[in-house]
Amino acid sequence: MHLLATAPGTIADGSAAVDLGQTPGDIVVLSAADSEIACLAEAQRALVSRENDWPSLRLASLLHLGHNYSVDLHVEKVAAKARLIVVRLLGGRGYWPYGVERLVEVARARGIALALLPGDDAPDAELQSLATLAPAAAHRLWRYLAEGGPGNAEQFLRYGASLLGRESAWREPAPLLRAGLYWPGAAQADLPAIERHWKSGAPVAALVFYRALVQAANLAPVDALIEAMAARGLNPLPLYAASLKDPQAAAIIAEIFSSAPPDIILNATGFAVTNPGAAAAEGPFARCDCPVLQVIFAGGDRASWESGTRGLDARDIAMNAALPEVDGRIISRAVSFKGKLARDALTEADPVATSRCPTASPSSPISRATGRGSDAPRQKSAASSWSSPTIPTATAASATASASTRRPRPSKCCARSKPPATA
């Protein structure tokens, strides 16, 4: 068997056998969500700095444990010596059958508390039947991770420590809305608080992004875009959403837009909202009379994007490239990439996070948001390389034009017309 060590700066796909190079810990958490791993690592760092003799934690991505030998090695070196193992599986047992089999075997043989949790917000009776942790305890752990966010991550670890017999004050999981407003540094944002940062009479630029970024506290590209738009004379209106197709999230966004109609929308969520062949646009943007720019938080790393010939990878293309034809959005460019961070010494995790584009001028918020500058590559599409206006410049021009030419606003967003191809 050819065994590889995990290499700094690379993102393993699980097809080869790897040694994650981890030592045993009291609590082991396995998840396919990079954002979840990064959030738990940050919460552990905060707890260790405040608490004495805090239980040790090991975090690993299931994406690194696709090979059976990788699983055997990790079980032998790490999981078999843990006191609590938590696995979050999107897709159920069938997503990782050999890993589930091995963990169930070792947990029952050694009396280890094992929680097998769904990776979404739907219960999984089969996973619960295989676990060794009491159903009520497993359900609480699941709700912490399903709701997400730094606060729930800390309570997840506090409750996990209490399951090991350590006295630790923990709180029940705190729900996070399906959609809502966001502002950098604010624990809770509402429209009046955001409007206090606005300039009188400036165009409103809505920025819609995934709720998962709030859950993981992985908001560097969002913060950079907010900063860049403000620097270009726009009033940023940041909103998160579980999905634009989620009825509750769509209703919340539509209500916010009725109170603060946008002059332009920057959308960072993937997939189309309109059904192919539909006569009119659907979803929460349908009643807004303004352009919608599709900005891309790329799922790949910047180095691969720069050196490759295709530009965006297949996943990013599937999520973003068809939107101009289906939803009438204006495709723009990638404004951030994923990258593997330095190994977290405390949890021995290899976190992957979304980051703002590298900058040519650290003092320039425009460069920080778009990668504009001497080191910025050309934007690429699926079929060929192409150049695109930097987002803040295009956004400011489009928003100003939209604000100056649209009809006087009623109390609700007026019916949206598809922007011209030259917008």
Secondary structure, DSSP 8 states (H G I E B T S, - for coil): ---EE--TT----SSS-EE------SEEEEES-HHHHHHHHHHHHHHHHHSTT---EEEEEGGG--SHHHHHHHHHHTGGG-SEEEEEETT-GGGSHHHHHHHHHHHHHHT-EEEEEESSSS--HHHHHH--S-HHHHHHHHHHHHH-SHHHHHHHHHHHHHHTT------------SEEE--TT-SS--HHHHHTTS-TT--EEEEEEEHHHHHTT--HHHHHHHHHHHHTT-EEEEEEES-TT-HHHHHHHHHHHHHS--SEEEE---S-SS-TT-SS--STTTT--S-EEEEEE-SS-HHHHHH-SSSS-HHHHHHHTTHHHHT--EEEEEEEEEEE---BTTTTB--EEEEE---S-TT-HHHHHH--STT----B-SSSB-----HHHHHHHHHHHHHHHS----SS--------TT-
